[in-house]
Amino acid sequence: MLSEPRSGRLAAWGNALLAGIVSPDEAALAVVGEDAVHRVEGVPGESAPVGLTLALGRLRGLGVSGLRVALPAPGHPLGLSGPPEFNARALEAEEAVVCQGAALGLVPEVSEAGPEGDVHVEVLWHCLPVREAPPADVPSLGEAERELAEALREATEALMRLDVAGSGPVAEAAIDAYRARATASRGQDVLAPGYPPRAVRVLELAQRVGALVSLATAHGHGGAVSASEMSARALALRPVERTARRAQVAAYNAFVEERGAR
């Protein structure tokens, strides 16, 4: 799971732009990040791909008032509402942005170009029709925070009990992530200006949990030597990964949820 999905950056800074908190240039620069270029194809009224600044301006003119994130995985259409064509592309990319106020969504297509050692990343966002319906399985920010803490505690205990963490880095990372609830840094750069502090806190923890799952995956099966131990490890981590994705979506969508509650 990406610690910072491109859909998260687009939604966060796009929301700040739509709310008038940041300028178009600030938003575009933040969304592109370390990539070479981002363009958007399929924007209504545009016959060719356009830059992010123009695309966001066009979407605002079409009535878009907010942007939500979807982070789907096989069997878990998190944040999606259809139609099947959009869901399939979002599932393939493992992320998407869904517009509020217009039946449109954006799915990134990432490509690399250039010689070895000088590779640059280009992103083409596909703007597609979506179904206007409640997104699938998205928790509130408060629910996500509680679920994340509980899932992380259970996974930490399970991994330590199963002793399948090899030399210890996975278990140590799990413990560090769990303790991070109280000691996480308060850096505000994980989200765009205008997001509530609780969303920043939830996203920080969700990213730490995502790092834990990635570390566990990178180390293969750790110390697990039997099929039953491998299965137990996977069962311990699967709900944690799902909960972390749900928490990320809740954090990125908090801007829209908070403004809608006013």
Steps between C-alpha positions, in 0.01 A plus 500: 500500500639840405580721797391802293279405205491749218122509535549616857721790391258599224198489729668679790649787301206511263270548798720779633488666158123464466462659844720793401769417757785451251570634153471289184878497458555391862252217461643377170857508632405302810305238303781442251756464779804311372329390179595664172154601384130436560237544230126427487317351202126477450415828673159611370545774242863411429597297195854422616681445832547817704710603798384464859433870549267521202336166582418602857364831373277320251374262769416789729308662214302177461386522862763289676513613862721230650717198426490161671751216492439134419762232576345176376651152513375165369181417687493840668367789282593759763369844408344400167140534390510382137441459217688173436723658235631762740531250783708268281747774406523619860559145621776452247667824616415424867387861542271769363349840572123548496353847453227644718253720315549340159479136390869474411803315630872488425727197477878535464706317240868509595781454247878530510726638230868569455825302520608304806617736770296787358148360505215747544138423585205633305139474615196513275173537689197354321183701568203263480128491588409365843174404665372751756447274800646455850858366478564145617624423853634845594508558878480828685826647625421401858410145402818467295720616787346251743512213250861572411620500858318176577616320185859604556496382860356163401748454215796589722393248760436236233838541332686487829301198616556316174872586500501531124686828481842349423776697667252751636464800265131433425403465865709804591336704224158391622579606854639834379190564292272416790686732735487769233140575601644704784835604357440558129652815360263786445624586152222669307646423157321165473183684397421829333411813699145506633483139619401439864783393736327169566522413131874569508537273803298218344690520171838497677407184687348336191823566308704344781277196495536483121877503547466211745304292251746586222791401721338171586438432131852601402643251749296219345374263763750609765563215738194305395616153400173311463192551287289552810735770631501674162121490495481636855731787409291590194180486703653731762608760243205493258250686720769749601571588137128541430448714808797719410358562153162588651671743736691664216179552306326644806790742559517624140120535487478684833523839328186435297319337794576791734393766251179306429414490869513878537 
